């Protein structure tokens, strides 16, 4: 069972930043946009009925600070009621800090994850083949491509060499080619928050967490804040065919985001994201332990480039979007038998952390065993209308 503390959820500097979240309020039958402050959690829904609306403000952090809101309780009490086991449905609990934003993800943005995708493709989803293929791929490509700028002349020369050696891959195309891989991770409003169960397809036998920073972006393409995400991945499904990407990525509860959205202000900016270290810890009921980290400084494409390739003249998002920046962490530590690598087991506790953003904690279950997703866009609009929050 997951337990959440205030110290886990808040950034290292506590409530000094501009922190926004969503809380389900049973007394109104729906979610509230909240400001998390030193003196409690405040409902600001009368000013901003959705997080999307807040992110559309000219200066979201300043706009949130200007709203007093209605105090709904202490953060500790809300966190204690958030995990699904034993939840009191008459009391508030924390949700993912996004609502109407489209959930987008950038893939193959780090050299190490790019190599692992090539390995998945060649292994055809079979983890037993991965180690031998990994050695061959590293021999051909090397294991340090951090200085190679995607789309550059040097990258195109490497592409030609690999083609001549029959070593080219669709993952290398988006890893070092001019065009980034940006895909829709999950439906609007389907993300689960911290303390919730996160889902794996029940037929998957080779899968892993993907710790990432998630940017909140307005409809105008302005990056207004950041949070953490777990872009849960099924290595066996995607390894069999890239056309199974939607089944590998989009399952019930397979998109975890949180704990809170930190808006950019005088004390937190995109440069802080660029320097961010994202930690990963997996604790298994079997005693297994896995630790790792991602340094955003090693990303192959700058966040502004990824955002520019997502939104613009050829694609618009009227309610804004959230963009997973990708991960450099691909776990290869053997869990069971030598050469089999890592895969999740039921009840694994996954913690993704960054000092500036807090901790996103989830328990892994199969998607059919997670809470069903029932509260979608139509339910939100009906609820907001009943509360007279729609202008």
C-alpha positions as CSV (number, residue, x, y, z in Angstrom):
1,X,0.0,0.0,0.0
2,X,1.3,3.5,-0.9
3,X,1.6,6.2,1.8
4,X,2.1,9.8,0.7
5,X,3.8,12.4,2.8
6,X,3.8,16.2,2.3
7,X,7.6,16.0,2.1
8,X,7.4,13.5,-0.7
9,X,4.9,15.5,-2.8
10,X,6.4,19.0,-2.4
11,X,9.6,20.2,-4.0
12,X,12.7,20.6,-1.9
13,X,11.9,24.3,-1.4
14,X,8.4,23.5,-0.2
15,X,5.7,25.9,-1.2
16,X,8.0,28.7,-2.3
17,X,7.1,27.9,-5.9
18,X,3.8,28.4,-7.7
19,X,2.1,25.0,-7.3
20,X,-1.1,23.9,-8.9
21,X,-3.0,20.7,-8.6
22,X,-6.4,19.0,-9.0
23,X,-8.4,17.6,-6.2
24,X,-11.6,15.5,-6.5
25,X,-14.2,17.1,-4.2
26,X,-17.0,14.7,-3.3
27,X,-19.3,17.5,-2.1
28,X,-19.5,18.9,-5.6
29,X,-19.1,15.6,-7.4
30,X,-16.1,16.7,-9.5
31,X,-12.6,18.0,-9.7
32,X,-11.3,21.4,-8.4
33,X,-8.3,23.3,-9.6
34,X,-6.2,24.1,-6.4
35,X,-3.3,26.2,-5.4
36,X,-1.0,24.4,-2.9
37,X,0.3,27.0,-0.4
38,X,2.0,27.0,3.0
39,X,-1.3,27.5,4.8
40,X,-3.2,24.8,3.0
41,X,-4.9,23.7,-0.3
42,X,-7.1,26.3,-1.9
43,X,-9.9,25.8,-4.5
44,X,-9.5,28.4,-7.2
45,X,-12.0,26.9,-9.6
46,X,-14.2,30.0,-9.6
47,X,-11.4,31.9,-11.3
48,X,-9.9,28.9,-13.3
49,X,-12.4,26.0,-13.7
50,X,-9.7,24.0,-15.4
51,X,-5.9,23.8,-15.3
52,X,-6.0,24.3,-19.1
53,X,-7.7,27.7,-18.5
54,X,-5.1,28.7,-16.0
55,X,-2.3,27.8,-18.5
56,X,-3.9,30.0,-21.1
57,X,-3.5,33.1,-18.9
58,X,-0.8,35.6,-20.0
59,X,1.2,35.0,-16.8
60,X,-0.2,31.8,-15.2
61,X,1.9,31.9,-12.1
62,X,1.0,35.6,-11.4
63,X,-2.6,34.9,-12.1
64,X,-2.8,32.0,-9.7
65,X,-1.1,34.0,-6.9
66,X,-3.6,36.8,-7.4
67,X,-6.5,34.4,-6.5
68,X,-7.3,33.9,-2.8
69,X,-9.5,30.8,-3.3
70,X,-11.4,28.7,-0.8
71,X,-9.4,26.6,1.6
72,X,-10.5,23.0,1.4
73,X,-8.0,21.4,3.8
74,X,-4.5,20.4,4.7
75,X,-2.3,18.8,2.0
76,X,-1.4,15.9,4.4
77,X,-5.1,14.9,4.9
78,X,-5.8,15.0,1.1
79,X,-2.7,12.9,0.4
80,X,-3.6,10.4,3.1
81,X,-6.9,9.8,1.3
82,X,-5.4,9.6,-2.2
83,X,-4.3,6.0,-2.6
84,X,-7.2,3.7,-3.8
85,X,-6.8,1.2,-1.0
86,X,-9.1,2.3,1.8
87,X,-10.1,5.7,0.3
88,X,-13.0,7.5,1.9
89,X,-15.1,8.7,-1.0
90,X,-16.7,11.3,1.1
91,X,-13.3,13.2,1.5
92,X,-11.1,14.9,-1.1
93,X,-8.2,13.2,-2.8
94,X,-5.5,14.3,-5.2
95,X,-5.7,13.8,-9.0
96,X,-3.3,14.3,-11.9
97,X,-2.6,18.0,-12.3
98,X,-3.8,18.2,-15.9
99,X,-7.2,18.1,-17.4
100,X,-8.1,19.3,-21.0
101,X,-4.5,19.3,-22.3
102,X,-3.7,16.7,-24.9
103,X,-1.2,14.2,-23.5
104,X,1.7,14.1,-26.0
105,X,5.1,12.4,-25.7
106,X,8.4,12.8,-27.5
107,X,10.3,9.6,-28.0
108,X,13.9,8.6,-28.7
109,X,15.3,12.0,-27.4
110,X,18.2,10.5,-25.5
111,X,21.1,8.5,-27.1
112,X,20.8,5.6,-24.6
113,X,17.1,5.2,-25.0
114,X,17.5,5.4,-28.8
115,X,20.0,2.4,-28.6
116,X,17.5,0.5,-26.5
117,X,14.7,1.1,-29.0
118,X,17.0,-0.3,-31.8
119,X,17.7,-3.3,-29.6
120,X,14.0,-3.9,-29.0
121,X,13.3,-3.7,-32.7
122,X,16.0,-6.2,-33.5
123,X,15.1,-8.5,-30.7
124,X,11.4,-8.6,-31.9
125,X,10.2,-8.2,-28.4
126,X,12.3,-11.1,-27.0
127,X,14.3,-10.1,-23.9
128,X,16.5,-13.2,-24.1
129,X,18.0,-11.9,-27.4
130,X,18.6,-8.3,-26.2
131,X,22.1,-8.6,-24.6
132,X,23.8,-10.1,-27.7
133,X,22.1,-7.5,-29.9
134,X,23.0,-4.7,-27.5
135,X,26.7,-5.5,-27.9
136,X,26.4,-5.6,-31.7
137,X,24.5,-2.3,-31.8
138,X,27.1,-0.6,-29.6
139,X,29.9,-1.9,-31.8
140,X,28.3,-0.4,-34.9
141,X,27.0,2.9,-33.4
142,X,28.9,3.5,-30.2
143,X,27.4,4.3,-26.9
144,X,27.9,8.0,-26.7
145,X,25.9,10.0,-29.2
146,X,25.3,12.9,-26.9
147,X,27.3,15.3,-29.0
148,X,25.6,14.4,-32.2
149,X,23.0,17.0,-33.1
150,X,19.9,15.5,-34.8
151,X,19.6,16.6,-38.4
152,X,23.2,17.8,-38.7
153,X,25.6,17.0,-41.5
154,X,27.5,14.7,-39.1
155,X,24.3,12.9,-38.3
156,X,23.4,12.4,-41.9
157,X,26.9,11.0,-42.6
158,X,26.4,8.5,-39.8
159,X,23.0,7.6,-41.2
160,X,24.6,6.8,-44.6
161,X,27.3,4.7,-43.0
162,X,24.7,2.7,-41.1
163,X,22.5,2.2,-44.2
164,X,25.5,0.8,-46.0
165,X,26.1,-1.7,-43.1
166,X,22.4,-2.7,-43.1
167,X,22.2,-1.3,-39.5
168,X,19.7,1.5,-40.1
169,X,16.5,1.6,-38.0
170,X,13.4,3.7,-37.8
171,X,14.4,4.6,-34.2
172,X,17.7,6.0,-35.5
173,X,15.7,8.0,-38.0
174,X,13.9,9.9,-35.3
175,X,16.9,9.8,-32.9
176,X,19.4,11.5,-35.2
177,X,17.3,12.6,-38.1
178,X,15.7,16.1,-38.5
179,X,12.2,15.1,-37.4
180,X,11.4,14.3,-33.8
181,X,9.1,11.5,-32.8
182,X,6.0,13.1,-31.1
183,X,3.0,10.9,-30.5
184,X,-0.2,11.1,-28.5
185,X,0.4,9.2,-25.3
186,X,-3.1,8.9,-24.0
187,X,-6.6,10.4,-24.2
188,X,-7.4,13.8,-22.6
189,X,-8.1,13.4,-18.9
190,X,-7.0,9.8,-18.7
191,X,-3.8,10.4,-16.7
192,X,-3.5,9.0,-13.1
193,X,-1.8,11.1,-10.4
194,X,0.6,10.3,-7.6
195,X,-0.5,7.6,-5.2
196,X,-2.6,5.9,-7.8
197,X,-2.1,2.5,-9.4
198,X,-0.4,2.6,-12.8
199,X,-1.3,0.1,-15.5
200,X,0.5,-2.5,-17.6
201,X,-1.2,-4.5,-20.4
202,X,-1.9,-7.9,-18.8
203,X,-0.4,-9.7,-21.8
204,X,3.0,-7.9,-21.5
205,X,6.0,-9.8,-20.2
206,X,8.7,-7.3,-20.9
207,X,8.1,-3.7,-19.8
208,X,9.5,-0.8,-17.9
209,X,8.9,2.6,-16.3
210,X,10.0,5.7,-18.2
211,X,10.8,8.6,-15.9
212,X,10.3,12.0,-17.6
213,X,9.8,15.7,-17.2
214,X,6.4,16.8,-18.6
215,X,6.0,20.4,-19.9
216,X,2.7,22.2,-19.7
217,X,2.2,24.2,-23.0
218,X,-0.5,26.7,-23.8
219,X,-2.4,26.8,-27.1
220,X,0.0,29.5,-28.3
221,X,3.0,27.3,-27.7
222,X,4.1,29.0,-24.6
223,X,5.8,26.6,-22.1
224,X,4.3,27.6,-18.7
225,X,5.3,25.0,-16.2
226,X,6.5,21.4,-15.6
227,X,5.7,18.3,-13.7
228,X,6.8,14.6,-13.6
229,X,5.5,11.7,-15.7
230,X,5.9,8.0,-16.1
231,X,5.5,7.1,-19.8
232,X,5.0,3.4,-19.0
233,X,6.3,1.3,-21.9
234,X,5.8,-2.3,-23.1
235,X,9.1,-3.4,-24.7
236,X,7.7,-6.6,-26.0
237,X,4.7,-5.0,-27.8
238,X,6.7,-2.2,-29.4
239,X,9.6,-4.4,-30.1
240,X,7.4,-6.8,-32.2
241,X,6.3,-3.8,-34.3
242,X,6.4,-0.1,-34.1
243,X,2.8,-0.1,-35.4
244,X,1.9,-1.5,-31.9
245,X,2.9,1.8,-30.3
246,X,-0.6,2.7,-29.2
247,X,-1.0,-0.7,-27.5
248,X,2.4,-0.4,-26.0
249,X,1.8,3.1,-24.6
250,X,-1.9,3.7,-24.2
251,X,-3.7,1.4,-21.8
252,X,-5.9,2.1,-18.8
253,X,-3.8,4.0,-16.1
254,X,-0.6,3.7,-18.2
255,X,0.0,7.5,-18.1
256,X,1.0,8.8,-14.7
257,X,1.6,12.5,-14.1
258,X,2.3,14.5,-11.0
259,X,2.4,15.1,-8.2
260,X,1.8,18.9,-8.8
261,X,2.3,21.2,-11.7
262,X,4.9,23.9,-10.9
263,X,4.4,27.0,-12.9
264,X,7.3,29.1,-14.2
265,X,7.9,32.2,-12.1
266,X,10.9,34.3,-10.9
267,X,12.2,31.2,-9.0
268,X,11.7,28.5,-11.5
269,X,12.2,28.5,-15.3
270,X,12.8,26.4,-18.3
271,X,16.5,26.7,-17.7
272,X,15.9,24.8,-14.4
273,X,14.2,22.1,-16.4
274,X,17.2,21.9,-18.8
275,X,19.5,21.2,-15.8
276,X,17.1,18.9,-14.0
277,X,18.1,15.4,-12.7
278,X,15.2,13.0,-12.6
279,X,15.6,10.0,-10.3
280,X,13.9,6.6,-10.6
281,X,13.5,4.0,-7.9
282,X,11.6,0.7,-8.2
283,X,10.9,-1.4,-5.2
284,X,9.5,-4.9,-5.7
285,X,7.5,-7.0,-3.2
286,X,10.1,-9.7,-4.0
287,X,12.8,-7.5,-2.5
288,X,14.1,-6.3,-5.9
289,X,15.5,-2.8,-6.0
290,X,16.4,-0.7,-9.0
291,X,17.8,2.9,-9.0
292,X,18.6,5.1,-11.9
293,X,18.4,8.7,-13.1
294,X,18.0,10.9,-16.2
295,X,19.8,14.1,-16.7
296,X,17.9,16.4,-19.0
297,X,21.2,18.1,-19.8
298,X,21.9,15.0,-22.0
299,X,18.8,15.4,-24.1
300,X,19.5,15.4,-27.9
301,X,16.8,18.0,-28.7
302,X,16.1,21.1,-26.7
303,X,12.7,21.3,-25.1
304,X,11.8,24.4,-27.2
305,X,12.6,22.4,-30.4
306,X,10.3,19.5,-29.3
307,X,7.5,22.0,-28.5
308,X,8.0,23.7,-31.9
309,X,7.7,20.4,-33.7
310,X,4.5,19.6,-31.8
311,X,2.4,22.8,-32.3
312,X,2.3,25.4,-35.0
313,X,0.8,26.2,-38.4
314,X,0.3,22.5,-39.2
315,X,-1.2,21.4,-35.8
316,X,-3.1,23.3,-33.1
317,X,-4.2,22.4,-29.6
318,X,-6.9,24.9,-28.5
319,X,-6.8,23.7,-24.9
320,X,-3.0,23.3,-24.8
321,X,-1.0,20.2,-24.3
322,X,1.4,18.4,-22.0
323,X,4.6,17.1,-23.5
324,X,6.7,14.2,-22.1
325,X,10.3,15.1,-23.0
326,X,11.5,11.5,-23.2
327,X,13.8,9.5,-21.0
328,X,17.5,8.4,-21.1
329,X,16.8,5.6,-18.6
330,X,16.3,2.2,-20.1
331,X,16.6,-0.5,-17.3
332,X,18.7,-3.5,-18.3
333,X,19.5,-4.9,-14.8
334,X,18.6,-8.6,-14.7
335,X,15.6,-9.2,-12.3
336,X,15.1,-13.0,-12.6
337,X,17.5,-14.9,-14.9
338,X,20.8,-13.7,-16.3
339,X,20.3,-12.0,-19.7
340,X,16.5,-11.6,-19.2
341,X,16.8,-7.9,-18.2
342,X,14.2,-6.0,-16.2
343,X,10.5,-6.2,-16.3
344,X,7.8,-5.1,-13.8
345,X,6.0,-7.4,-11.4
346,X,2.7,-6.8,-9.7
347,X,2.8,-4.3,-6.8
348,X,6.1,-2.8,-7.8
349,X,6.3,0.7,-6.3
350,X,7.8,3.2,-8.7
351,X,9.1,6.6,-7.5
352,X,10.1,9.3,-10.0
353,X,11.6,12.3,-8.3
354,X,13.2,15.7,-9.0
355,X,14.2,18.2,-6.3
356,X,12.3,21.0,-8.0
357,X,9.1,18.9,-8.7
358,X,8.7,16.5,-5.8
359,X,7.9,12.8,-6.2
360,X,5.5,10.9,-8.4
361,X,4.7,7.5,-6.7
362,X,2.7,4.7,-8.3
363,X,2.0,1.1,-7.7
364,X,2.1,-1.2,-10.7
365,X,-0.9,-3.3,-11.6
366,X,-2.3,-4.8,-14.8
367,X,-4.5,-2.2,-16.5
368,X,-7.6,-4.3,-16.0
369,X,-7.0,-4.4,-12.3
370,X,-6.6,-0.6,-12.0
371,X,-9.5,1.7,-11.3
372,X,-11.6,2.1,-14.5
373,X,-11.4,5.5,-16.1
374,X,-15.0,6.8,-16.1
375,X,-14.8,10.6,-15.6
376,X,-14.1,12.1,-19.0
377,X,-14.6,15.4,-20.9
378,X,-18.4,15.1,-21.0
379,X,-18.6,14.4,-17.3
380,X,-16.3,17.4,-16.6
381,X,-18.4,19.8,-18.7
382,X,-21.6,18.6,-17.1
383,X,-20.1,19.0,-13.6
384,X,-18.7,22.4,-14.2
385,X,-22.1,23.6,-15.7
386,X,-23.9,22.3,-12.6
387,X,-21.5,24.3,-10.5
388,X,-22.0,27.4,-12.7
389,X,-18.3,27.6,-13.4
390,X,-18.6,27.8,-17.2
391,X,-18.7,31.4,-18.5
